[in-house]
Amino acid sequence: MEPVEPPQLPHPGPIYYGSMRLPSRYLISPLAGYTNLSFRRVCRELGGVGLGTTDLVSARALMQRSWKSLQLIETCPEDRPFAVQIFGGDPAIMKDAAQYLEEYGVDSIDINMGCPVARITASGGGSAMMCKANETMHLVQSVVDAVRVPVTVKMRLGWDDTQITAPQFAREFEQIGVAAVAIHGRTRAQGFTGVVNLDGIRQVVEAVERIPVVGNGDVRTIADAERMFQVTGCHAISIGRGALANPWIFRQLVEWETTGQCGPPGSFDDRMQLFRRQFGYFEDQQGPDRGIRLFRKMAHWYLKAMRVSAELRNEYQDACTPDEVEAVLAKISAAGPKGMNRDGRLPDLHVPVPNGPVERW
Ligand SMILES: Cc1cc2nc3c(=O)[nH]c(=O)nc-3n(C[C@H](O)[C@H](O)[C@H](O)COP(=O)(O)O)c2cc1C
């Protein structure tokens, strides 16, 4: 076999958020409804994860100790390093939430400036922050000044094509002490349509002097990651939908970075084992009844990625008791992937996103 060279990365050294050194440059991008503790744990066990971040958490709801927010920030010793992503438009509440999280023990706090969903932008948070430079700088400064842990910001390129504000924000964030910025290379108006704009991410990389820039969007394979590094010059990459389709991707990227090649993602049986493990963690956290009900959304992606027949997938969704779940998992396991060898490589899975105008998400 031909010897393979490791890739040349634009910034090969370790990635630091402030003084915190990340174990790798491949991060889990927050996906509301999916990147919960059970999912972060299984990705970490497979290896290669540099940082796990929660789904977005409302700063206001957190300060009211809402049950949902407290569930979202739940963590465990294996879930490190770990960031909580907060959103909101009120600087005083964002500051209080950040201080609460620091005391709670998070390693880093991420501010959501990218979410295009109307419910979030209506509160002045998410991508609405990209339209109000002064208020946004004040809000981010209040959070940075309130805590010792590194504060990062995740944003889109801008509100729309006529307002590409991410490079300017990134430069100013660096000056007020933000430890890193993550850029999803689309505008808010784009939603999830079209392809990610790598030149736009590059402009953000060029706008800052020393903080790491995390490139994000559409990375599903090693080739996508290589393109992201080469075209944008970014320091690190965060992966959302690609991790849902293939939780092995972080480990594969680290292998590729160090040796130039990587092992395959898990087989059908590996994924079955992972399913059971994640479901177990989820059930421990939620209890059996809620666990079964709330895991259905995640199970849908597992079973699709495993090429389980529609019939068995539907049967899984109808299972209500631990015995029923066990019975259908046994059937799924025995049936194997539809039309394929159970040891073979499963085809790549495309995870769709909400469609239609972003105003109506
Ligand atoms: C279902 C779903 C939920 C998401 N939730 C969040 C979120 O809570 N916070 C956030 O910053 N981004 C969120 N995003 C955006 C992703 O983190 C990421 O920026 C985007 O999906 C592009 O990266 P990807 O192609 O690797 O998925 C979400 C995306 C999807 C599809």
The ligand as a MOL file (V3000), in Angstrom:
LIG
                    3D

  0  0  0     0  0            999 V3000
M  V30 BEGIN CTAB
M  V30 COUNTS 31 33 0 0 0
M  V30 BEGIN ATOM
M  V30 1 C -32.1050 20.5630 14.3890 0
M  V30 2 C -31.0600 21.6220 14.5750 0
M  V30 3 C -30.9150 22.2460 15.8050 0
M  V30 4 C -29.9380 23.2280 15.9910 0
M  V30 5 N -29.7920 23.8050 17.2380 0
M  V30 6 C -28.8160 24.7190 17.4380 0
M  V30 7 C -28.6010 25.2810 18.7260 0
M  V30 8 O -29.2600 24.9500 19.7110 0
M  V30 9 N -27.6060 26.2200 18.8480 0
M  V30 10 C -26.8190 26.6000 17.7850 0
M  V30 11 O -25.9330 27.4350 17.9440 0
M  V30 12 N -26.9920 26.0630 16.5830 0
M  V30 13 C -27.9560 25.1310 16.3790 0
M  V30 14 N -28.0960 24.5630 15.1540 0
M  V30 15 C -27.1110 24.8860 14.1040 0
M  V30 16 C -25.9590 23.8960 14.1450 0
M  V30 17 O -25.2110 23.9820 15.3450 0
M  V30 18 C -24.9760 24.1430 12.9840 0
M  V30 19 O -24.5180 25.4700 13.0450 0
M  V30 20 C -25.6270 23.9090 11.6310 0
M  V30 21 O -26.4530 22.7650 11.6470 0
M  V30 22 C -24.5590 23.7590 10.5330 0
M  V30 23 O -23.6320 22.7650 10.8740 0
M  V30 24 P -23.7620 21.2230 10.3880 0
M  V30 25 O -23.8910 21.2790 8.8920 0
M  V30 26 O -22.5040 20.5840 10.8860 0
M  V30 27 O -25.0040 20.6780 11.0000 0
M  V30 28 C -29.0830 23.6170 14.9200 0
M  V30 29 C -29.2320 22.9790 13.6840 0
M  V30 30 C -30.1990 22.0000 13.4940 0
M  V30 31 C -30.3170 21.3210 12.1690 0
M  V30 END ATOM
M  V30 BEGIN BOND
M  V30 1 1 1 2
M  V30 2 1 2 3
M  V30 3 2 2 30
M  V30 4 2 3 4
M  V30 5 1 4 5
M  V30 6 1 4 28
M  V30 7 2 5 6
M  V30 8 1 6 7
M  V30 9 1 6 13
M  V30 10 2 7 8
M  V30 11 1 7 9
M  V30 12 1 9 10
M  V30 13 2 10 11
M  V30 14 1 10 12
M  V30 15 2 12 13
M  V30 16 1 13 14
M  V30 17 1 14 15
M  V30 18 1 14 28
M  V30 19 1 15 16
M  V30 20 1 16 17
M  V30 21 1 16 18
M  V30 22 1 18 19
M  V30 23 1 18 20
M  V30 24 1 20 21
M  V30 25 1 20 22
M  V30 26 1 22 23
M  V30 27 1 23 24
M  V30 28 2 24 25
M  V30 29 1 24 26
M  V30 30 1 24 27
M  V30 31 2 28 29
M  V30 32 1 29 30
M  V30 33 1 30 31
M  V30 END BOND
M  V30 END CTAB
M  END
